[in-house]
Amino acid sequence: MRGDKWKIYWRTEAGTTQAWNVEAWCLECFANNFTVPARDRGRHNSHTTREIGMSSSTQSFENHAKTVPVYHFLAFGLVAVPTLYFGYTAVTRFSVGGLMMVAFSVGMIIMGLFGRVFPLGVQDRVIRLEERLRMERILPDDLKGRIDEIPTTLLVGLRFAADGELTDLTRRVLDGSLSDRKSIKQAVKSWRPDEQRI
């Protein structure tokens, strides 16, 4: 792929369409959504995230939570409101058919919740693998042997730490001074965005 030419299109806030000719230097840049690793920016500066027109908003602890309105509000409401109605009618005008509708609606809600939980579990396992590989590359020898002591939930928080502060935060996690995901995220000074999470 070295030297291949790509044209990237995107729609601006004004509604117009723009395009950039982008030269792809390596697969790593595409795997990172064109967010080029700091060590490679010298030779990859032709296609950073900001230059090709992707979102340039800065991710931080305050705004990193991801909300999908169609899922979190619309889809949930479309299931929850009928469920409440069916429950009301099953109580006020009991019938076997009404009871079956309540059971069906509750089952749909349970399926929807687990349909969210299961992919998050897979995502956490992927994050655990990515962070363990990153730690093997960055951490000093005295911490590498303790990587397996860090539970997945804390690795999920550590993924937002830039390489330069990963060692210090990892040491604090292993010492017990950072014991939950939220406190780890709040301790991060140089935020490392994760734009690919579900």
Backbone torsions as a table, in degrees:
resi	resn	phi	psi	omega
1	MET	NA	-9.5	-176.9
2	ARG	-60.2	123.7	176.6
3	GLY	88.1	-5.1	178.5
4	ASP	-65.5	150.4	-179.3
5	LYS	-102.9	135.4	178.6
6	TRP	-131.0	145.6	175.0
7	LYS	-114.0	123.7	-176.9
8	ILE	-106.2	128.3	178.4
9	TYR	-111.3	145.3	172.5
10	TRP	-154.9	159.9	-178.7
11	ARG	-101.9	130.6	-178.7
12	THR	-82.1	171.5	179.0
13	GLU	-63.6	-26.8	179.9
14	ALA	-79.6	-5.7	177.8
15	GLY	94.5	-1.8	179.1
16	THR	-86.0	162.4	179.8
17	THR	-105.7	133.7	179.1
18	GLN	-123.7	162.5	-179.4
19	ALA	-144.8	148.0	174.0
20	TRP	-128.3	139.6	170.1
21	ASN	-84.9	122.1	-174.7
22	VAL	-119.6	132.3	175.1
23	GLU	-96.2	120.5	-177.5
24	ALA	-85.0	121.6	-179.8
25	TRP	-93.7	-31.2	-178.4
26	CYS	-163.4	162.4	179.3
27	LEU	-66.2	-28.2	-176.4
28	GLU	-60.6	-36.4	-178.9
29	CYS	-67.0	-40.6	178.9
30	PHE	-68.5	-37.2	179.1
31	ALA	-65.6	-25.0	-179.9
32	ASN	-100.2	22.5	-178.8
33	ASN	54.3	39.4	179.2
34	PHE	67.9	11.5	173.1
35	THR	-85.8	104.2	-170.2
36	VAL	-80.8	132.7	177.0
37	PRO	-56.0	146.3	-175.6
38	ALA	-57.3	-36.6	-176.7
39	ARG	-68.2	-16.8	-175.7
40	ASP	-110.7	4.8	-172.3
41	ARG	-65.7	-24.9	179.9
42	GLY	-61.7	-40.4	-177.9
43	ARG	-100.2	-3.6	-178.0
44	HIS	-116.8	15.7	-171.1
45	ASN	-72.7	2.1	179.5
46	SER	-83.1	-9.5	-178.3
47	HIS	-146.4	54.1	173.1
48	THR	-74.7	166.8	-177.5
49	THR	-56.2	-45.3	-176.5
50	ARG	-66.0	-38.6	-171.7
51	GLU	-68.9	-37.1	-175.9
52	ILE	-87.0	6.0	171.1
53	GLY	91.7	9.1	175.4
54	MET	-75.8	176.6	-177.0
55	SER	-58.8	129.0	-179.9
56	SER	-109.6	7.7	179.0
57	SER	-67.0	142.4	-175.8
58	THR	-84.1	124.2	178.0
59	GLN	-82.8	141.9	-179.4
60	SER	-148.4	179.7	178.0
61	PHE	-60.3	-37.6	-175.9
62	GLU	-68.3	-30.2	-173.7
63	ASN	-122.9	12.3	-173.8
64	HIS	-79.1	-19.4	-179.7
65	ALA	-63.0	134.2	-175.4
66	LYS	-102.6	125.2	177.4
67	THR	-121.3	129.4	176.8
68	VAL	-109.3	101.5	-173.2
69	PRO	-54.7	-39.6	-178.5
70	VAL	-62.2	-36.7	-179.8
71	TYR	-83.7	-53.4	-171.6
72	HIS	-70.8	-27.4	-176.1
73	PHE	-115.7	-56.5	-175.6
74	LEU	-66.6	-56.0	-176.6
75	ALA	-61.9	-43.1	179.8
76	PHE	-63.5	-42.4	179.3
77	GLY	-64.5	-38.3	-179.4
78	LEU	-65.5	-24.0	177.4
79	VAL	-94.8	-40.6	-174.6
80	ALA	-68.9	-42.0	-177.0
81	VAL	-64.1	-48.9	176.4
82	PRO	-61.4	-35.2	179.1
83	THR	-62.1	-43.8	177.7
84	LEU	-63.7	-39.7	179.4
85	TYR	-65.6	-45.5	179.4
86	PHE	-62.6	-38.1	177.9
87	GLY	-64.4	-40.3	178.9
88	TYR	-64.1	-47.2	-179.0
89	THR	-67.8	-32.2	178.8
90	ALA	-66.1	-29.4	179.6
91	VAL	-83.5	-44.3	-174.9
92	THR	-81.5	-33.6	178.8
93	ARG	-133.1	73.6	-172.2
94	PHE	-61.7	136.1	171.8
95	SER	-155.6	157.6	178.5
96	VAL	-63.1	-39.0	178.8
97	GLY	-62.4	-42.0	177.8
98	GLY	-64.2	-38.8	178.4
99	LEU	-64.6	-38.8	177.9
100	MET	-65.2	-35.9	177.8
101	MET	-65.9	-38.9	176.8
102	VAL	-63.5	-46.5	-179.7
103	ALA	-60.9	-41.9	179.1
104	PHE	-63.1	-44.7	-178.5
105	SER	-64.8	-43.2	177.9
106	VAL	-63.4	-40.0	176.9
107	GLY	-61.1	-38.6	178.0
108	MET	-65.1	-39.6	178.0
109	ILE	-64.4	-43.8	178.5
110	ILE	-62.0	-43.6	178.2
111	MET	-62.2	-39.7	179.1
112	GLY	-64.7	-40.4	179.0
113	LEU	-65.5	-46.0	179.1
114	PHE	-71.3	-26.8	174.2
115	GLY	-65.2	-21.4	174.3
116	ARG	-90.0	-41.3	-175.2
117	VAL	-67.5	-42.5	-176.6
118	PHE	-61.6	-48.2	176.5
119	PRO	-61.8	-33.6	177.6
120	LEU	-65.2	-35.8	176.5
121	GLY	-63.9	-42.0	177.4
122	VAL	-64.9	-42.4	179.4
123	GLN	-60.7	-41.0	179.4
124	ASP	-63.6	-36.9	178.3
125	ARG	-67.0	-37.8	177.0
126	VAL	-66.1	-43.5	178.0
127	ILE	-61.0	-41.7	178.7
128	ARG	-58.4	-44.6	179.0
129	LEU	-64.3	-45.9	-179.6
130	GLU	-60.8	-44.1	-177.4
131	GLU	-70.4	-36.4	177.3
132	ARG	-65.0	-39.2	177.0
133	LEU	-65.9	-40.7	178.5
134	ARG	-65.0	-40.6	179.5
135	MET	-65.5	-38.2	177.4
136	GLU	-60.1	-30.1	-178.1
137	ARG	-85.0	-30.4	-169.4
138	ILE	-106.2	-41.3	-170.9
139	LEU	-67.4	150.6	174.2
140	PRO	-70.0	165.2	-174.0
141	ASP	-58.7	-34.1	-176.5
142	ASP	-69.8	-17.8	178.5
143	LEU	-102.1	-23.0	-178.2
144	LYS	-59.1	-36.8	-179.2
145	GLY	-71.8	-7.4	-177.6
146	ARG	-112.3	8.7	-178.1
147	ILE	-57.6	-40.2	-177.7
148	ASP	-66.2	-14.0	179.2
149	GLU	-77.4	-14.9	-176.9
150	ILE	-86.7	118.9	-179.2
151	PRO	-69.4	159.5	-176.4
152	THR	-57.1	-41.4	-176.9
153	THR	-60.5	-32.8	178.6
154	LEU	-80.8	-31.9	174.7
155	LEU	-63.7	-34.6	177.4
156	VAL	-61.1	-37.7	176.9
157	GLY	-73.5	-37.6	-178.0
158	LEU	-68.3	-18.2	-177.3
159	ARG	-64.5	-20.0	179.8
160	PHE	-83.6	-7.3	-179.1
161	ALA	-82.8	132.3	176.2
162	ALA	-65.8	159.6	-177.4
163	ASP	-55.2	-36.3	-175.3
164	GLY	-66.9	-25.5	-179.8
165	GLU	-112.7	5.1	-178.9
166	LEU	-63.2	-40.5	-178.3
167	THR	-61.7	-47.1	-178.7
168	ASP	-63.7	-44.5	-179.2
169	LEU	-67.1	-38.3	178.0
170	THR	-62.7	-41.5	178.5
171	ARG	-63.3	-39.4	178.3
172	ARG	-67.6	-35.2	176.6
173	VAL	-65.2	-45.9	-178.4
174	LEU	-69.1	-27.9	177.5
175	ASP	-80.0	-12.9	178.5
176	GLY	93.8	-0.9	-179.4
177	SER	-75.9	-21.1	172.1
178	LEU	-120.2	110.7	-170.6
179	SER	-119.4	1.5	177.9
180	ASP	-144.5	162.8	-174.2
181	ARG	-61.4	-41.6	-176.9
182	LYS	-64.6	-44.2	-178.8
183	SER	-65.4	-33.1	176.8
184	ILE	-64.9	-47.5	179.9
185	LYS	-61.2	-40.0	180.0
186	GLN	-68.2	-25.5	-179.3
187	ALA	-82.1	-13.7	-178.5
188	VAL	-69.2	127.6	178.6
189	LYS	-96.4	-40.1	179.2
190	SER	-111.0	97.9	-171.8
191	TRP	-72.0	132.5	177.6
192	ARG	-106.0	103.9	-172.3
193	PRO	-62.9	146.9	171.8
194	ASP	-123.8	98.3	-176.9
195	GLU	-93.8	-2.6	-174.4
196	GLN	-104.6	1.7	-177.7
197	ARG	-69.3	157.7	-179.3
198	ILE	-83.2	NA	NA
